[in-house]
Amino acid sequence: MFQEERDELQFDWCMLGNIEDGRPTLGSDTAVAVYRLMQFTLRDALIKEYGVEAADRIFYTAGRKAGLELFRNNASDCKTFNELVHKLCELFLTLKVGIFRVEGANHKRNEYVFTVAEDLDCSGLPVSEETVCTYDEGLIAGILYGFTGKEFDVREIDCWCSGERICRFDVKPKK
């Protein structure tokens, strides 16, 4: 499951396991610090081994796979964009990813601006003049791919780390 070489992503939702059975006392919640320890030490190791560009690509790819699986297992019953947005608002809150909102939408062009407040990846980090939510970019791209069957370019244009107090994502169809 985790040791074999592969050319394609193999993650499946069942790999999350049965959390209720496995953690009857501690449950499914953990501290944001633990999540960030895993994410930022992994990112640090990837940058050291492969460079920033490769680390970004890997985080985006992982986020995209997670978004696709999140959609397939939690939102595949959504038939309209409004249903999807409502479901994402609920999911992001329930899973404590952040507070998801649509700031702008051009449905004819399939162009959107999404925001995530209190983002799990970055809210509260020091300002560094950079955007850091590459995993979230992929997550949103994966969700939208699951919903539409089309590829999207998702780019974070504002981030807590760039001095904003909200993460803002520009979403356009991939050319």
Secondary structure as GFF3:
##gff-version 3
##sequence-region A 1 175
A	DSSP	three_ten_helix	13	16	.	.	.	ID=ss1
A	DSSP	alpha_helix	19	22	.	.	.	ID=ss2
A	DSSP	alpha_helix	32	50	.	.	.	ID=ss3
A	DSSP	alpha_helix	52	74	.	.	.	ID=ss4
A	DSSP	alpha_helix	81	94	.	.	.	ID=ss5
A	DSSP	beta_strand	99	106	.	.	.	ID=ss6
A	DSSP	beta_strand	111	117	.	.	.	ID=ss7
A	DSSP	alpha_helix	134	148	.	.	.	ID=ss8
A	DSSP	beta_strand	152	158	.	.	.	ID=ss9
A	DSSP	three_ten_helix	160	162	.	.	.	ID=ss10
A	DSSP	beta_strand	167	173	.	.	.	ID=ss11
###
